[in-house]
Amino acid sequence: MTAPRASHALTWLAALAIPLAACTKMGPDFVPPEPNWKPQTLGDTGKPSPDEKSRPVTNAVDPQWWKLLGDPQLTALEARLADGNLDLRLAAIRLTEARAQLGVADAAGNPNLNFDAAANRAKQSRTGTLGLTPSATGPGSRLRLPYNLFQTGFDASWELDLWGRVARAVEAAEAGVTASEDQVRDVLVTSSAELARNYIRLRGAQRKLQITRANLDIAKQSLSLTQARAAGGLTTDLDVANAAVLVATIEAQLPAQEQAQAELVNAIGLLMGAAPQAMTAELAAPRAVPPVPPAVPIGVPSELARRRPDIRVAEAKLHIATATTGVAVADFYPRVTLGGFGALQGLTLSNVADLAPALAYSFGPSVTLPIFDGGSRKRTLELREAQQMEAGITYQRTVLVALHEVDNALTAYATEQRRRAKLDAAVMQGRRALGLARMRYEQGVADFLQVLTAQRVLLASEQELADSTTAISTNFVQLYKALGGGWGE
């Protein structure tokens, strides 16, 4: 067959392969799952308490929810988070890996074309298969002599994806890209929430440190007063000792509170990708705990499954498991491959240059039909089907956990506000009690024990109030984390 005829034959075979390559996808088609749990509302719909100054509303969730706290420094930190956060960089690299894997899977469905060139020195064995033909090994035969063989040309192959094995693999890789994209969002949600939580806790720790130092000043004033009264014979050394104990007790709280402040600064620095103590100067100045807004947009229940990135990741993994089940099913069917090669061969380089006589080629289809593999394909299919069921249950569990987290966050947000209102009243009464106790002590109608008790109660109440104020704002952050806020499409 001449070169033109070979070219025509290859063209005809390629044209025949095009309709054959229009595959039928084996295995189950992925259908986006419906959650088994569909709440009508999010959280408690009962009558709000007057102490709940901040209430959830069904308005759309702002991706930059931290701006609702009205703290410019927190907003600036959140804007810088993506630049330095190492977890986010790792997630972005994994997304790049998933996209590269998609390219690898997609390339498996394309023809392969290779260029080959070789120069070999060879000699046939006269006692091997060549000996079956005596004339080939007789006197004067060139086949028994060493010879050179020069060859250059192309070979090509193309597996027709008749049963959708490659298409299902590409589908799984595409779902893997979707999962990686949503994992980036999940890391961003978690990092944004963790940054806001640590920032709020830092401001709460600074507030507690201020309260402790203010109470220490009051305790030192009480110590000076008892010392003066003891010097004048108006009280005993017992009151002086009790006042000194209170001063020392309050002073003992300072190192632990200073340590907590330093650790929170470092926690923020770690999220920002900064070295230890690198952000101390930026965050050392005390600020108030960012207050929560009167209205907290939480969206509607139907949006939760699409807004929570972990739910979207679980759905994408279910898609991967479904598609890989299709790959396992397609492995039971024959594989049809079109292949061929065309080359120029010669015993000398000058022979290779003589195109028509040097031309060698072959082409045609090949079929591989699985007959026996020890049950490997069957077990693989069973494995993929089990993984698909596992992914489905994981999806439903992820949805259920999300609903519980939202409900718990809403409950914590409401109850902590009611607790803070009571603590606020307790602090007001504690300050009044301390003032009355000090006045009665100075007038000599009460002993110092009443002053000591009143100040201890006041210190504890003020610190609890500070903790509650911090908890309300951190519960606000936890609520938005549970809602999947912190990223946009």
C-alpha positions in Angstrom: 0.0 0.0 0.0 1.4 3.4 -0.9 1.6 6.4 1.4 -1.4 8.1 -0.1 -3.5 5.0 0.3 -2.3 4.6 3.9 -3.3 8.2 4.6 -6.7 7.7 3.2 -7.2 4.6 5.3 -6.2 6.4 8.4 -8.6 9.3 7.6 -11.4 6.8 7.0 -10.7 5.0 10.3 -10.7 8.3 12.2 -14.0 9.3 10.7 -15.5 6.0 11.7 -14.2 6.5 15.2 -15.8 9.9 15.8 -19.4 8.5 16.1 -18.1 5.5 18.0 -16.5 7.8 20.6 -19.8 9.3 21.5 -20.0 7.3 24.7 -22.7 6.0 26.9 -21.9 6.8 30.5 -22.3 3.7 32.7 -23.2 3.8 36.4 -25.4 6.2 38.3 -25.9 9.8 37.4 -25.4 12.3 40.2 -28.5 14.0 41.5 -27.9 16.9 44.0 -29.2 15.5 47.3 -32.0 17.0 49.3 -31.4 17.4 53.1 -33.5 15.2 55.3 -33.9 18.1 57.7 -35.5 21.3 56.4 -36.4 23.7 59.3 -39.1 26.2 58.7 -37.2 28.7 60.9 -33.8 29.2 62.4 -33.6 29.3 66.1 -36.3 30.1 68.7 -39.3 32.0 67.4 -40.8 32.8 70.8 -41.3 36.2 72.2 -38.0 38.0 72.8 -37.0 39.0 76.3 -36.6 42.8 76.9 -33.0 42.1 77.9 -32.2 40.9 74.3 -31.1 44.2 72.8 -29.8 42.4 69.6 -32.1 40.1 67.7 -31.7 38.0 64.6 -33.6 39.0 61.5 -34.2 37.2 58.1 -32.4 39.8 56.0 -29.6 38.6 53.6 -26.3 37.8 55.2 -23.5 40.2 54.5 -20.3 38.3 53.4 -18.3 40.9 55.4 -20.4 40.4 58.5 -17.6 41.6 60.8 -18.3 45.2 59.7 -21.5 45.0 61.7 -19.3 45.1 64.9 -18.2 48.6 63.9 -14.5 48.1 64.8 -12.2 49.7 62.2 -9.2 47.8 63.4 -10.9 44.5 63.2 -12.1 45.4 59.7 -8.6 46.3 58.6 -7.2 43.0 60.0 -9.9 41.0 58.2 -9.0 42.8 54.9 -5.3 41.6 55.4 -6.1 38.1 56.4 -6.0 36.5 53.0 -2.5 37.9 52.3 -0.8 36.2 55.2 -2.9 33.3 56.4 -0.9 30.1 55.7 -3.9 27.8 56.0 -5.6 29.8 53.2 -2.5 29.5 51.1 -2.4 25.7 51.5 -6.1 25.5 50.6 -5.4 27.6 47.4 -2.5 25.3 46.5 -4.8 22.2 46.9 -7.2 23.9 44.6 -4.4 24.3 42.0 -3.7 20.6 42.5 -7.3 19.6 41.9 -7.4 21.7 38.7 -4.3 20.0 37.5 -5.8 16.6 38.3 -8.8 17.6 36.2 -6.5 18.3 33.3 -4.8 14.9 33.7 -8.2 13.1 33.7 -9.4 15.1 30.7 -6.3 14.3 28.7 -7.0 10.5 29.1 -9.8 10.9 26.6 -7.6 12.4 23.9 -5.5 10.6 21.3 -1.8 10.1 22.0 0.8 10.9 19.3 4.5 10.1 19.8 7.6 10.7 17.6 10.1 7.9 17.7 13.7 7.7 16.3 16.1 4.8 16.9 19.4 3.5 15.6 20.1 -0.2 16.6 22.9 -2.7 15.9 21.4 -6.2 15.9 22.2 -9.8 15.0 19.7 -12.7 14.7 20.3 -16.0 16.4 20.8 -18.9 13.9 19.7 -21.4 16.6 16.5 -19.4 17.4 13.4 -18.9 15.3 15.6 -17.9 12.4 16.7 -21.5 12.2 13.3 -22.6 11.2 14.0 -21.3 7.7 17.3 -23.0 6.4 17.6 -20.7 3.4 17.7 -17.8 5.8 20.7 -19.1 7.6 22.5 -20.8 4.7 25.7 -19.6 3.1 25.4 -16.2 1.7 22.4 -15.2 3.9 22.6 -11.7 5.2 20.2 -12.5 8.1 22.9 -14.3 10.0 25.2 -11.3 9.9 25.1 -8.3 12.3 23.2 -5.4 10.8 22.2 -1.8 11.5 18.6 -0.6 11.6 17.7 3.0 11.4 14.0 4.1 12.1 12.1 7.3 12.5 8.4 7.9 12.6 5.2 8.4 14.6 2.9 6.2 16.5 -0.6 7.0 17.7 -3.3 5.5 19.9 -6.8 6.5 21.0 -9.0 4.6 23.4 -12.7 5.1 22.4 -14.6 6.0 25.6 -17.6 3.9 24.6 -18.8 3.2 28.1 -17.9 6.6 29.7 -15.0 5.4 31.9 -12.9 8.5 31.0 -16.0 10.7 31.1 -16.9 9.6 34.6 -13.3 10.1 35.7 -13.4 13.7 34.3 -16.7 14.2 36.1 -15.2 13.1 39.4 -12.2 15.4 38.8 -14.5 18.3 38.1 -16.4 17.6 41.4 -13.0 17.5 43.1 -12.3 21.0 41.8 -15.6 22.1 43.2 -14.8 20.5 46.6 -11.4 22.2 46.6 -13.0 25.6 45.8 -15.5 25.1 48.7 -12.7 24.0 51.0 -11.0 27.3 50.3 -14.2 29.0 51.3 -14.4 26.8 54.4 -10.9 27.8 55.5 -11.7 31.5 54.9 -14.9 31.2 57.0 -13.0 29.5 59.8 -10.0 31.9 59.7 -12.2 35.0 59.5 -14.3 33.8 62.5 -11.2 32.8 64.4 -9.6 36.2 63.8 -12.7 38.0 65.0 -13.0 35.7 68.0 -9.4 36.2 69.1 -9.7 40.0 68.5 -12.8 40.2 70.7 -11.3 38.0 73.4 -8.2 40.2 73.4 -10.3 43.3 73.9 -12.1 41.4 76.7 -8.8 40.4 78.3 -7.7 44.0 78.2 -10.9 45.1 79.8 -10.5 42.6 82.6 -7.0 43.8 83.1 -8.3 47.3 83.5 -10.9 46.2 86.0 -8.3 44.3 88.0 -6.0 47.3 88.1 -8.8 49.6 89.1 -9.8 47.3 91.9 -6.2 47.1 92.9 -6.1 50.9 93.3 -9.2 50.7 95.5 -7.7 47.9 97.6 -4.5 49.9 98.1 -6.6 52.9 99.2 -8.4 50.7 101.7 -5.0 49.4 102.9 -3.8 53.0 103.4 -7.0 53.8 105.2 -6.7 50.9 107.6 -3.0 51.6 108.2 -3.9 55.2 109.1 -6.8 54.2 111.4 -4.6 51.5 113.0 -1.9 54.2 113.7 -4.6 56.3 115.4 -5.8 53.5 117.5 -9.2 53.4 115.7 -8.8 49.8 114.4 -6.6 46.7 114.9 -3.8 45.2 112.9 -6.2 42.5 111.8 -7.9 45.0 109.5 -4.5 46.0 108.2 -3.6 42.3 107.5 -7.0 41.7 105.8 -6.5 44.7 103.6 -3.0 43.6 102.7 -4.3 40.1 101.8 -6.8 41.7 99.4 -4.1 43.7 97.7 -1.9 40.7 97.3 -4.8 38.6 96.0 -5.7 41.1 93.4 -2.1 41.6 92.4 -1.7 37.8 91.9 -4.4 37.9 89.2 -2.4 40.3 87.0 0.4 38.0 85.7 -2.2 35.4 84.4 -4.2 38.2 82.7 -1.2 39.7 81.1 -0.2 36.3 79.9 -3.6 35.7 78.4 -3.4 39.1 76.6 0.1 38.2 75.1 -1.1 34.8 74.0 -4.2 36.3 72.2 -1.9 38.8 70.4 0.2 35.9 69.2 -2.9 34.0 68.2 -3.9 36.8 66.0 -0.3 37.1 64.6 -0.3 33.4 63.8 -3.6 33.8 61.8 -2.0 36.7 60.0 1.2 34.8 59.2 3.3 37.0 61.5 6.1 36.1 63.9 5.5 35.9 67.7 5.1 39.4 69.2 5.2 41.0 65.8 1.8 42.5 66.3 2.2 43.6 69.9 2.7 47.3 69.1 -0.4 47.3 66.8 -2.7 45.6 69.3 -1.3 46.6 72.7 -3.4 49.7 73.2 -6.7 48.7 75.0 -9.9 49.1 73.1 -13.5 48.4 74.0 -15.0 45.0 73.1 -16.8 45.5 69.8 -20.5 45.8 70.5 -23.1 43.7 68.7 -25.6 45.4 66.4 -29.3 45.7 67.2 -30.3 43.6 64.2 -28.3 40.5 63.1 -29.2 39.3 59.5 -29.2 35.5 59.4 -31.0 34.8 56.1 -33.6 32.1 55.6 -33.3 28.4 56.3 -33.4 27.4 52.6 -30.1 29.3 52.1 -28.2 27.4 54.8 -27.2 24.4 52.7 -25.9 26.6 49.9 -24.1 29.0 52.1 -22.3 26.6 54.4 -19.1 25.6 52.6 -18.7 22.3 54.5 -22.1 21.2 53.3 -21.1 22.1 49.7 -17.9 20.1 50.2 -19.9 17.1 51.4 -22.1 17.4 48.3 -19.1 17.6 46.0 -17.6 14.5 47.7 -20.8 12.7 47.1 -20.6 13.7 43.5 -17.0 12.3 43.3 -18.1 9.0 44.9 -21.0 8.7 42.4 -18.8 9.4 39.4 -16.1 6.9 40.5 -18.8 4.3 40.9 -19.5 4.8 37.2 -15.8 4.3 36.4 -15.9 1.0 38.3 -19.0 -0.1 36.3 -17.3 0.9 32.9 -14.3 -1.3 33.8 -16.5 -4.4 33.2 -16.9 -3.5 29.5 -14.5 -4.0 26.6 -11.9 -1.3 25.8 -11.6 -0.4 22.1 -8.4 1.3 21.1 -7.4 2.7 17.7 -3.7 2.5 17.0 -1.2 2.7 14.3 2.3 3.7 13.4 4.1 5.1 10.4 7.8 5.0 10.0 10.8 5.1 7.7 13.2 2.2 8.1 16.5 1.4 6.6 19.7 -0.5 7.1 21.6 2.7 6.3 20.7 6.4 6.8 20.6 6.8 3.0 17.9 4.1 2.9 15.8 6.1 5.4 16.0 9.1 3.1 14.5 7.2 0.2 10.9 7.7 1.4 8.8 5.3 -0.7 10.8 2.1 -0.2 11.5 3.0 3.4 7.9 3.5 4.4 6.5 1.1 7.0 3.1 1.4 8.7 0.4 -0.5 10.5 -3.0 0.6 11.8 -6.2 -0.9 13.1 -8.4 -1.3 16.2 -7.8 -3.5 19.2 -10.3 -4.8 21.7 -9.5 -5.8 25.3 -12.3 -7.8 27.0 -11.9 -8.6 30.7 -12.6 -12.3 31.4 -11.0 -13.2 34.7 -9.2 -11.0 37.2 -9.8 -12.9 40.5 -12.8 -10.7 41.4 -10.8 -7.5 41.4 -13.4 -5.5 39.4 -16.3 -6.8 41.3 -14.7 -5.9 44.7 -13.8 -2.5 43.4 -17.4 -1.9 42.4 -18.6 -3.0 45.8 -16.0 -0.6 47.4 -17.1 2.3 45.2 -20.8 1.7 46.0 -20.1 1.5 49.7 -18.1 4.8 49.5 -21.0 6.4 47.7 -23.4 5.4 50.5 -20.9 6.6 53.0 -20.6 10.0 51.2 -24.4 10.2 51.2 -24.7 9.7 55.0 -21.8 12.1 55.5 -23.7 14.7 53.6 -26.9 14.2 55.7 -24.8 14.3 58.9 -23.1 17.5 57.9 -26.4 19.1 57.3 -27.8 18.0 60.6 -24.6 19.1 62.5 -25.0 22.5 60.7 -28.6 22.9 61.9 -27.6 22.0 65.5 -24.7 24.5 65.4 -27.0 27.3 64.1 -29.6 26.5 66.7 -27.1 26.3 69.6 -25.5 29.6 68.4 -28.8 31.4 68.4 -29.7 30.1 71.8 -26.3 31.1 73.3 -26.6 34.5 71.7 -30.0 35.1 73.3 -29.3 33.6 76.7 -26.0 35.4 77.2 -27.7 38.7 76.6 -30.2 38.0 79.4 -27.3 36.9 81.7 -25.4 40.1 80.9 -28.4 42.2 81.9 -28.5 40.6 85.3 -24.8 40.9 85.8 -25.0 44.6 84.9 -27.6 45.1 87.6 -25.3 43.1 90.0 -22.4 45.4 89.3 -24.4 48.5 89.9 -25.6 47.1 93.3 -22.0 45.9 94.1 -20.6 49.4 93.6 -23.3 50.8 95.8 -22.6 48.2 98.5 -18.9 49.0 98.5 -19.5 52.7 98.8 -21.9 52.1 101.8 -19.5 49.7 103.4 -16.5 52.1 103.1 -18.6 55.0 104.5 -19.8 52.9 107.5 -16.3 51.8 108.2 -14.9 55.3 108.1 -17.7 56.3 110.5 -16.8 53.5 112.8 -20.2 51.8 112.7 -19.0 48.7 110.8 -15.9 46.6 110.7 -13.5 46.2 107.8 -14.8 42.8 107.0 -17.8 44.3 105.4 -15.6 46.5 103.1 -13.5 43.4 102.3 -16.5 41.3 101.4 -18.1 44.1 99.3 -14.9 44.7 97.3 -14.4 41.0 96.6 -18.0 40.7 95.4 -17.7 43.8 93.2 -14.4 42.5 91.6 -16.0 39.2 90.8 -19.2 40.8 89.4 -17.2 43.2 87.2 -15.1 40.5 85.8 -18.1 38.3 85.1 -19.8 41.2 83.4 -16.6 41.8 81.3 -16.6 38.0 80.4 -20.3 38.2 79.5 -19.8 41.2 77.3 -17.0 39.4 75.5 -19.1 36.2 75.3 -22.0 38.0 73.5 -19.7 39.3 70.8 -17.9 36.0 70.4 -21.3 34.3 70.2 -22.1 36.7 67.5 -19.0 35.5 65.6 -19.9 31.9 66.3 -23.4 32.5 64.9 -22.0 33.8 61.6 -19.5 30.9 61.4 -22.4 28.5 61.9 -24.4 30.3 59.2 -21.4 29.9 56.8 -20.9 33.6 56.5 -17.6 35.2 55.5 -17.4 34.6 51.7 -19.1 35.6 48.6 -19.8 33.8 45.3 
